[in-house]
Amino acid sequence: MDLRSGLPFWPMKDGLIRTYNPLDADLDVDLCVIGGGITGAFLARAAVLSGQSCAVLDRRNIAHGSTAASTALLQYEIDQHLTDLSDQIGEGNALLAYRSTRDVLTRIEAICRDVGHSDFEWKDSVYFASDSKDVQPLRAEFELRRRHGFDIEMLERDDLRKRFDFETECAILSRAAQIDAYGLAHQLFADVAERGGRIHGRVQVDSIDERSYDVVIRTVRGRRIGCRKLVIACGYESLPFLKSPPRVDLNSTYAFVTEPLERWDGWSGREMLWESARPYSYARTTPDGRGILGGDDVPFRSPAARDALIPSRQARLESRWKELFPRIPLEVASTWTGTFAETRDALPFIGTPPDQPNLFFALCYGGNGIVFSAIAAEMLTAALRGESHPCQSIFRFGR
Ligand SMILES: Cc1cc2nc3c(=O)[nH]c(=O)nc-3n(C[C@H](O)[C@H](O)[C@H](O)COP(=O)(O)OP(=O)(O)OC[C@H]3O[C@@H](n4cnc5c(N)ncnc54)[C@H](O)[C@@H]3O)c2cc1C
């Protein structure tokens, strides 16, 4: 499947950072990762830091799947409110999910520092009520999170008028971060390669033989990779590797990036923005002074149907920009679209399915997929040490 199209910003800005050659010999490693996006990058680095010999295979060039299209807002707020998630999975489990996504942000910052990723930036994140009917649920969400010690503030209409030109009754202000996911994936893989990991792009996997004690992978070009543990980090293309795939819904989202802006009237704090409507609009800025606006998600039918909507979606996003930022002149530099997946409870599926004991899956789905990818790497580290991880039950297969 074609995961994205149009012109995503980061591959244009950073260019083709590095290519890794296809596999040209048979290999035996402790651990093989299939999937060279941001998830595979976090996982492969976790594996080499755990002392595993590791190979990464991707059928495209590295980081050219969804990762290249990602707007890369790092929020601990899961796509489902803590109140709703509590109703679905119990308050203790919902809090565990929210605290895990919150706490991993500082560890992502540390990883970014380790690999020289300078685009990591802490940001204020403003989650606003799109509609009067959303005000009460948003206030209930604020109360629950505050009661459990989350560092948040309620912004009322007058506070919001000081920050923005658009009108809304209230919003939750929290701390979040942003990165360049494409650049970070490359930096993580460069680090993996320096630590002895093998990374190969443009490798088509032909077959996977799951045996009692190991896994044998064969590529279309006839190479064989033997490993004790196989990690599947193929994003939205991971499902065919599962014997019992979970139910997930595929959607397409649209985004544009502006030319560098000269004025920030009505957005001087350059906050990250998102809203209570579903699907929601999301906005951020870039270190080189651009604005990004995304949203207008539609159910995914086919790459052609998704791509045919790019002009009309761009027009709708432009109208949305004018509602949100009426005093910031808009000059769109590029527009793109990408497909993403959602699970029923907005939580990822991470771990080893009971019927595939030598495989570890990282299906980091949802609006904050990258945050889940970082947690998946920590869960892999725990699994390699034979330890349990607090999230393993809430992210398990078969839930
Ligand atoms: C427009 C857009 C905006 C987004 N915004 C955000 C955001 O703001 N914040 C956030 O956290 N998340 C966001 N996401 C989601 C985020 O981008 C994803 O969670 C993340 O990129 C997924 O990374 P991944 O490595 O799991 O998947 P991918 O980046 O898709 O990587 C999977 C890799 O597996 C490879 N692969 C697949 N099948 C095979 C196979 N059979 N053999 C070999 N290789 C294979 C692919 O080629 C690909 O390179 C957004 C997504 C989109 C599309």
The ligand as an ORCA input file, in Angstrom:
! r2SCAN-3c Opt
* xyz 0 1
  C      -0.124     13.056      8.150
  C       0.184     12.352      9.424
  C       0.323     13.088     10.586
  C       0.658     12.439     11.774
  N       0.868     13.208     12.876
  C       1.290     12.618     14.019
  C       1.592     13.403     15.141
  O       1.449     14.619     15.113
  N       2.077     12.788     16.237
  C       2.251     11.428     16.293
  O       2.708     10.914     17.321
  N       1.930     10.655     15.248
  C       1.455     11.222     14.112
  N       1.161     10.455     13.035
  C       1.335      9.029     13.157
  C       2.816      8.709     13.060
  O       3.332      9.291     11.913
  C       2.985      7.232     13.054
  O       2.565      6.729     14.297
  C       4.419      6.820     12.839
  O       5.027      7.472     11.776
  C       4.421      5.340     12.580
  O       5.740      4.945     12.452
  P       6.054      3.460     12.105
  O       7.517      3.321     12.098
  O       5.269      2.573     12.998
  O       5.430      3.279     10.646
  P       6.085      3.718      9.261
  O       6.749      5.018      9.333
  O       5.018      3.553      8.211
  O       7.214      2.646      9.066
  C       6.913      1.292      8.779
  C       7.940      0.822      7.803
  O       7.708     -0.555      7.560
  C       8.019     -0.810      6.216
  N       7.316     -2.032      5.806
  C       5.997     -2.242      5.772
  N       5.733     -3.495      5.359
  C       6.921     -4.089      5.142
  C       7.296     -5.373      4.706
  N       6.403     -6.305      4.412
  N       8.634     -5.648      4.563
  C       9.561     -4.688      4.857
  N       9.260     -3.468      5.283
  C       7.938     -3.152      5.428
  C       7.528      0.431      5.488
  O       8.182      0.579      4.253
  C       7.819      1.538      6.454
  O       9.048      2.197      6.185
  C       0.798     11.044     11.821
  C       0.636     10.290     10.662
  C       0.332     10.928      9.472
  C       0.180     10.105      8.242
*
